Amino acid sequence: MAPTHDPTTDAEWQEAVDLAELWLLVDSVRLYGLVAGGPDVDVARCEEILRAGADRGITPRPDAQLLG
């Protein structure tokens, strides 16, 4: 697995948090059987990004699940 690099700016953190939220949604939809295929989702990394973002006061935007 490639090394992870944390975002450095607030804008990068916002993008990372939004995308982590989106990929967790994709993973959930796949688990429910509504979609098949696509890349594997690193759930632990997504959760780590969401926690680190929250520690910085950055949470997913309400429309984050619509990004992509």
VEXRO-864076 format. One record per atom (N, C-alpha, C): residue number from 1; atom name; z, y, x. Coordinates in Angstrom, 1 decimal. Atoms other than C-alpha are relative to their C-alpha. Example, Ala and Ser with C-alpha at 12.3 -4.5 7.8 and 13.67 -1.06 7.14 Angstrom:
// residues 2
r k=1; a=N; z=0.0; y=-1.2; x=0.9
r k=1; a=CA; z=7.8; y=-4.5; x=12.3
r k=1; a=C; z=0.0; y=1.2; x=0.9
r k=2; a=N; z=0.0; y=-1.1; x=-0.9
r k=2; a=CA; z=7.1; y=-1.1; x=13.7
r k=2; a=C; z=0.8; y=1.1; x=-0.8
// end
This chain:
// residues 68
r k=1; a=N; z=0.0; y=-1.2; x=0.8
r k=1; a=CA; z=0.0; y=0.0; x=0.0
r k=1; a=C; z=0.0; y=1.2; x=0.9
r k=2; a=N; z=0.1; y=-1.3; x=-0.8
r k=2; a=CA; z=-0.8; y=3.5; x=1.3
r k=2; a=C; z=1.3; y=0.7; x=-0.1
r k=3; a=N; z=-1.3; y=-0.8; x=0.1
r k=3; a=CA; z=2.1; y=5.8; x=2.1
r k=3; a=C; z=-0.2; y=1.1; x=-1.0
r k=4; a=N; z=0.1; y=-1.0; x=1.1
r k=4; a=CA; z=3.0; y=8.2; x=-0.6
r k=4; a=C; z=0.4; y=1.4; x=0.7
r k=5; a=N; z=-0.3; y=-1.3; x=-0.5
r k=5; a=CA; z=3.1; y=11.9; x=0.0
r k=5; a=C; z=0.4; y=0.9; x=-1.2
r k=6; a=N; z=-0.5; y=-0.8; x=1.1
r k=6; a=CA; z=5.2; y=14.1; x=-2.3
r k=6; a=C; z=-0.7; y=1.4; x=0.0
r k=7; a=N; z=0.5; y=-1.3; x=0.1
r k=7; a=CA; z=3.8; y=17.3; x=-3.6
r k=7; a=C; z=0.9; y=1.1; x=0.7
r k=8; a=N; z=-0.8; y=-1.0; x=-0.7
r k=8; a=CA; z=4.9; y=20.5; x=-1.9
r k=8; a=C; z=0.2; y=1.3; x=-0.8
r k=9; a=N; z=-0.1; y=-1.2; x=0.7
r k=9; a=CA; z=4.2; y=23.4; x=-4.2
r k=9; a=C; z=0.4; y=-0.3; x=-1.5
r k=10; a=N; z=-0.3; y=0.2; x=1.4
r k=10; a=CA; z=5.3; y=23.9; x=-7.8
r k=10; a=C; z=-1.2; y=-0.4; x=-0.8
r k=11; a=N; z=1.2; y=0.4; x=0.7
r k=11; a=CA; z=1.7; y=23.6; x=-9.0
r k=11; a=C; z=-0.3; y=-1.4; x=0.3
r k=12; a=N; z=0.3; y=1.4; x=-0.3
r k=12; a=CA; z=1.3; y=20.3; x=-7.2
r k=12; a=C; z=1.0; y=-0.9; x=-0.7
r k=13; a=N; z=-1.0; y=0.7; x=0.7
r k=13; a=CA; z=4.6; y=19.1; x=-8.6
r k=13; a=C; z=-0.3; y=-0.1; x=-1.5
r k=14; a=N; z=0.3; y=0.0; x=1.5
r k=14; a=CA; z=3.5; y=20.1; x=-12.2
r k=14; a=C; z=-1.2; y=-1.0; x=-0.2
r k=15; a=N; z=1.1; y=0.9; x=0.1
r k=15; a=CA; z=0.2; y=18.2; x=-11.7
r k=15; a=C; z=0.5; y=-1.5; x=0.2
r k=16; a=N; z=-0.5; y=1.4; x=-0.2
r k=16; a=CA; z=2.0; y=15.1; x=-10.3
r k=16; a=C; z=0.8; y=-0.5; x=-1.2
r k=17; a=N; z=-0.8; y=0.4; x=1.1
r k=17; a=CA; z=4.5; y=15.1; x=-13.1
r k=17; a=C; z=-0.8; y=-0.3; x=-1.3
r k=18; a=N; z=0.9; y=0.2; x=1.2
r k=18; a=CA; z=1.8; y=15.5; x=-15.8
r k=18; a=C; z=-0.8; y=-1.3; x=0.2
r k=19; a=N; z=0.8; y=1.2; x=-0.1
r k=19; a=CA; z=-0.3; y=12.7; x=-14.3
r k=19; a=C; z=0.9; y=-1.3; x=0.0
r k=20; a=N; z=-1.0; y=1.1; x=0.1
r k=20; a=CA; z=2.8; y=10.4; x=-13.9
r k=20; a=C; z=0.2; y=-0.3; x=-1.5
r k=21; a=N; z=-0.2; y=0.2; x=1.4
r k=21; a=CA; z=3.4; y=10.9; x=-17.6
r k=21; a=C; z=-1.2; y=-0.7; x=-0.6
r k=22; a=N; z=1.2; y=0.6; x=0.5
r k=22; a=CA; z=-0.2; y=10.1; x=-18.4
r k=22; a=C; z=-0.1; y=-1.5; x=0.4
r k=23; a=N; z=0.2; y=1.4; x=-0.4
r k=23; a=CA; z=-0.3; y=6.9; x=-16.3
r k=23; a=C; z=1.1; y=-0.9; x=-0.6
r k=24; a=N; z=-0.9; y=0.8; x=0.7
r k=24; a=CA; z=2.9; y=5.7; x=-17.9
r k=24; a=C; z=-0.4; y=-0.3; x=-1.4
r k=25; a=N; z=0.6; y=0.3; x=1.4
r k=25; a=CA; z=1.3; y=6.1; x=-21.3
r k=25; a=C; z=-1.1; y=-1.0; x=0.1
r k=26; a=N; z=1.1; y=1.0; x=-0.1
r k=26; a=CA; z=-1.8; y=4.2; x=-20.1
r k=26; a=C; z=0.6; y=-1.4; x=0.2
r k=27; a=N; z=-0.6; y=1.3; x=-0.2
r k=27; a=CA; z=0.5; y=1.4; x=-18.9
r k=27; a=C; z=0.6; y=-0.5; x=-1.3
r k=28; a=N; z=-0.6; y=0.4; x=1.2
r k=28; a=CA; z=2.3; y=1.3; x=-22.2
r k=28; a=C; z=-1.1; y=-0.4; x=-1.0
r k=29; a=N; z=1.1; y=0.4; x=0.9
r k=29; a=CA; z=-0.9; y=1.2; x=-24.2
r k=29; a=C; z=-0.6; y=-1.3; x=0.4
r k=30; a=N; z=0.5; y=1.3; x=-0.5
r k=30; a=CA; z=-2.1; y=-1.6; x=-22.0
r k=30; a=C; z=0.9; y=-1.2; x=-0.4
r k=31; a=N; z=-1.0; y=1.0; x=0.3
r k=31; a=CA; z=1.1; y=-3.5; x=-22.5
r k=31; a=C; z=0.0; y=-0.4; x=-1.5
r k=32; a=N; z=0.1; y=0.3; x=1.4
r k=32; a=CA; z=0.7; y=-3.2; x=-26.3
r k=32; a=C; z=-1.3; y=-0.7; x=-0.4
r k=33; a=N; z=1.3; y=0.7; x=0.2
r k=33; a=CA; z=-2.8; y=-4.7; x=-25.9
r k=33; a=C; z=-1.1; y=0.9; x=-0.6
r k=34; a=N; z=1.0; y=-0.9; x=0.7
r k=34; a=CA; z=-4.7; y=-1.6; x=-27.2
r k=34; a=C; z=-1.1; y=0.3; x=1.0
r k=35; a=N; z=1.1; y=-0.1; x=-0.9
r k=35; a=CA; z=-6.8; y=-1.4; x=-24.0
r k=35; a=C; z=0.2; y=-1.1; x=1.1
r k=36; a=N; z=0.0; y=1.0; x=-1.1
r k=36; a=CA; z=-7.7; y=-3.8; x=-21.2
r k=36; a=C; z=-0.7; y=0.5; x=1.2
r k=37; a=N; z=0.7; y=-0.4; x=-1.2
r k=37; a=CA; z=-8.7; y=-3.4; x=-17.6
r k=37; a=C; z=0.6; y=1.3; x=0.5
r k=38; a=N; z=-0.4; y=-1.3; x=-0.7
r k=38; a=CA; z=-8.4; y=-0.3; x=-15.4
r k=38; a=C; z=0.8; y=-0.3; x=1.2
r k=39; a=N; z=-0.8; y=0.1; x=-1.2
r k=39; a=CA; z=-6.4; y=0.3; x=-12.3
r k=39; a=C; z=1.5; y=-0.4; x=-0.4
r k=40; a=N; z=-1.4; y=0.3; x=0.2
r k=40; a=CA; z=-2.9; y=-1.0; x=-11.9
r k=40; a=C; z=0.8; y=1.3; x=0.1
r k=41; a=N; z=-0.8; y=-1.2; x=0.1
r k=41; a=CA; z=-0.2; y=1.6; x=-12.7
r k=41; a=C; z=1.3; y=-0.3; x=0.8
r k=42; a=N; z=-1.2; y=0.1; x=-0.8
r k=42; a=CA; z=2.6; y=2.0; x=-10.1
r k=42; a=C; z=1.1; y=0.6; x=-0.8
r k=43; a=N; z=-1.0; y=-0.5; x=0.9
r k=43; a=CA; z=5.3; y=2.4; x=-12.7
r k=43; a=C; z=1.2; y=0.6; x=0.7
r k=44; a=N; z=-1.1; y=-0.5; x=-0.8
r k=44; a=CA; z=8.1; y=2.8; x=-10.2
r k=44; a=C; z=-0.3; y=1.3; x=0.6
r k=45; a=N; z=0.4; y=-1.3; x=-0.6
r k=45; a=CA; z=6.2; y=5.6; x=-8.4
r k=45; a=C; z=0.0; y=1.1; x=-1.1
r k=46; a=N; z=0.1; y=-1.0; x=1.1
r k=46; a=CA; z=5.5; y=7.4; x=-11.7
r k=46; a=C; z=1.4; y=0.4; x=-0.4
r k=47; a=N; z=-1.4; y=-0.4; x=0.3
r k=47; a=CA; z=9.2; y=7.2; x=-12.6
r k=47; a=C; z=0.7; y=0.8; x=1.1
r k=48; a=N; z=-0.6; y=-0.7; x=-1.1
r k=48; a=CA; z=10.2; y=8.4; x=-9.2
r k=48; a=C; z=-0.5; y=1.5; x=0.0
r k=49; a=N; z=0.6; y=-1.3; x=0.0
r k=49; a=CA; z=7.8; y=11.4; x=-9.5
r k=49; a=C; z=0.7; y=0.8; x=-1.2
r k=50; a=N; z=-0.6; y=-0.7; x=1.2
r k=50; a=CA; z=9.2; y=12.2; x=-13.0
r k=50; a=C; z=1.5; y=0.4; x=0.3
r k=51; a=N; z=-1.4; y=-0.3; x=-0.4
r k=51; a=CA; z=12.8; y=12.1; x=-11.6
r k=51; a=C; z=0.1; y=1.1; x=1.0
r k=52; a=N; z=0.0; y=-1.0; x=-1.0
r k=52; a=CA; z=12.0; y=14.2; x=-8.6
r k=52; a=C; z=-0.4; y=1.3; x=-0.6
r k=53; a=N; z=0.5; y=-1.2; x=0.7
r k=53; a=CA; z=10.1; y=16.7; x=-10.8
r k=53; a=C; z=1.2; y=0.6; x=-0.8
r k=54; a=N; z=-1.1; y=-0.5; x=0.9
r k=54; a=CA; z=13.1; y=17.0; x=-13.2
r k=54; a=C; z=1.1; y=0.6; x=0.9
r k=55; a=N; z=-1.0; y=-0.6; x=-0.9
r k=55; a=CA; z=15.4; y=17.6; x=-10.2
r k=55; a=C; z=-0.4; y=1.4; x=0.4
r k=56; a=N; z=0.5; y=-1.3; x=-0.4
r k=56; a=CA; z=13.2; y=20.6; x=-9.5
r k=56; a=C; z=-0.2; y=0.9; x=-1.2
r k=57; a=N; z=0.2; y=-0.7; x=1.2
r k=57; a=CA; z=13.1; y=21.7; x=-13.1
r k=57; a=C; z=-1.4; y=-0.1; x=-0.6
r k=58; a=N; z=1.4; y=0.1; x=0.5
r k=58; a=CA; z=9.6; y=20.5; x=-13.7
r k=58; a=C; z=-0.1; y=-1.2; x=-0.8
r k=59; a=N; z=0.1; y=1.0; x=0.9
r k=59; a=CA; z=8.9; y=18.4; x=-16.7
r k=59; a=C; z=-1.5; y=-0.1; x=-0.5
r k=60; a=N; z=1.4; y=0.1; x=0.4
r k=60; a=CA; z=5.6; y=17.1; x=-18.2
r k=60; a=C; z=-0.3; y=1.1; x=-1.1
r k=61; a=N; z=0.5; y=-1.0; x=1.0
r k=61; a=CA; z=3.7; y=19.7; x=-20.2
r k=61; a=C; z=-0.2; y=-0.8; x=-1.3
r k=62; a=N; z=0.2; y=0.7; x=1.2
r k=62; a=CA; z=3.5; y=18.8; x=-23.9
r k=62; a=C; z=-1.4; y=-0.7; x=-0.2
r k=63; a=N; z=1.3; y=0.6; x=0.1
r k=63; a=CA; z=-0.2; y=18.1; x=-23.5
r k=63; a=C; z=-0.4; y=-1.0; x=1.1
r k=64; a=N; z=0.2; y=0.8; x=-1.3
r k=64; a=CA; z=0.2; y=16.0; x=-20.3
r k=64; a=C; z=-0.7; y=-1.3; x=-0.3
r k=65; a=N; z=0.5; y=1.3; x=0.3
r k=65; a=CA; z=-0.7; y=12.8; x=-22.1
r k=65; a=C; z=-1.5; y=0.1; x=-0.3
r k=66; a=N; z=1.4; y=-0.2; x=0.4
r k=66; a=CA; z=-4.1; y=14.3; x=-23.0
r k=66; a=C; z=-0.9; y=0.3; x=1.3
r k=67; a=N; z=0.7; y=-0.3; x=-1.3
r k=67; a=CA; z=-5.0; y=15.0; x=-19.3
r k=67; a=C; z=-0.7; y=-1.2; x=0.5
r k=68; a=N; z=0.6; y=1.2; x=-0.6
r k=68; a=CA; z=-7.2; y=12.8; x=-17.3
r k=68; a=C; z=-1.4; y=0.2; x=0.4
// end
